[in-house]
Amino acid sequence: MISITIPTPDVSITKQSNPQLSHIYGFTDFIQIPRDKGGFFMFYNAKDELLFVGKARKLRPRIKKHFEDTVSVMKNYRDEVTKIEVCINEDPVEREIYETYILNKLKAKYNVEKVLYK
């Protein structure tokens, strides 16, 4: 049997209700997310429910796309996102395994691919 442990996030940012500084989509510390590192990310709502899990070779641009893109799965749910957790992992195979495991173990609400629990 294979045992997978979800890693502790390297970066965790929370949406500010009234950001005073320059911000991206209410996340004043978006800059903490690495631009040129790979890994996987998780979007949570105010009730700490997992909304979406994704992976990327370059984390910050990929996460930004979910807030800007008109074809993103999250386009109708962007306002629900209150917390973003990021785990840095440069290995593409490990990213794939973690993404699939997390979205099925924690039952991510808006992921549509790789879902085995339905």
C-alpha positions in Angstrom: 0.0 0.0 0.0 1.2 3.5 -0.8 0.9 6.1 1.9 0.7 9.8 0.8 0.9 12.6 3.2 -0.3 16.0 2.1 2.6 18.4 2.7 2.5 21.5 4.8 2.0 24.5 2.5 5.1 26.6 1.8 2.9 29.7 1.3 -0.5 30.5 2.6 -2.2 33.8 1.8 -5.6 35.1 2.9 -7.9 37.6 1.1 -8.2 40.9 2.9 -11.6 42.4 3.2 -10.4 46.0 2.7 -6.9 45.9 1.3 -5.0 49.2 2.0 -2.0 48.4 -0.3 -1.7 47.4 -3.9 -3.4 44.0 -4.2 -4.3 41.3 -6.7 -7.9 40.2 -6.3 -7.9 41.1 -2.6 -4.8 39.1 -1.8 -2.3 41.8 -0.7 0.5 39.3 -0.2 0.1 37.6 -3.6 3.8 38.4 -4.2 4.8 35.7 -1.7 3.8 33.0 -4.3 6.9 32.2 -6.3 6.8 33.2 -10.0 9.2 30.7 -11.4 8.8 27.6 -9.2 6.5 24.7 -9.8 4.1 23.1 -7.4 0.4 22.7 -6.6 -2.1 25.1 -5.1 -5.4 24.9 -3.2 -8.2 27.4 -3.1 -10.4 27.5 0.1 -13.5 29.4 1.0 -14.4 31.2 4.3 -15.6 27.9 5.8 -12.1 26.4 5.0 -13.7 24.0 2.4 -11.5 23.0 -0.4 -12.8 24.5 -3.6 -10.1 23.7 -6.2 -6.7 22.0 -6.5 -4.3 22.7 -9.4 -0.7 22.3 -10.4 1.7 24.4 -12.4 5.3 24.6 -13.6 5.1 28.4 -12.8 2.8 29.0 -9.8 2.0 32.7 -9.7 1.1 33.1 -13.4 -1.1 30.0 -13.2 -2.9 31.1 -10.1 -3.5 34.6 -11.6 -5.0 33.0 -14.7 -7.7 31.4 -12.5 -8.7 35.0 -11.5 -8.5 36.5 -15.0 -9.3 33.8 -17.6 -12.8 33.6 -19.1 -12.5 29.8 -19.5 -11.2 28.9 -16.0 -13.3 26.4 -14.0 -13.2 29.0 -11.2 -14.6 31.9 -13.3 -18.0 31.8 -11.6 -16.6 31.1 -8.1 -13.7 33.6 -7.8 -15.4 35.6 -5.1 -15.6 32.5 -2.9 -11.9 32.1 -2.7 -10.6 33.5 0.6 -7.4 31.5 1.1 -4.7 30.2 -1.2 -2.2 27.5 -0.1 0.8 26.7 -2.2 3.2 23.8 -2.0 6.4 24.1 -4.0 7.4 20.9 -5.8 9.5 20.9 -8.9 8.9 17.3 -9.8 6.1 17.0 -12.4 5.2 13.4 -11.5 4.9 14.3 -7.8 2.8 17.3 -8.6 0.4 15.1 -10.6 0.2 12.5 -7.8 -0.4 15.2 -5.1 -3.1 17.0 -7.2 -5.0 13.8 -7.9 -4.7 12.6 -4.3 -5.7 15.9 -2.7 -8.7 16.5 -4.9 -10.1 13.0 -4.3 -9.2 12.7 -0.6 -10.5 16.2 0.4 -13.2 16.2 -2.3 -12.4 19.5 -4.0 -15.7 21.2 -4.9 -15.0 22.6 -8.4 -12.5 20.2 -9.9 -14.0 18.4 -12.9 -11.1 16.2 -14.1 -9.4 13.4 -12.3 -12.3 13.0 -9.9 -12.6 9.4 -8.7 -15.1 9.9 -5.9 -18.3 10.7 -7.8 
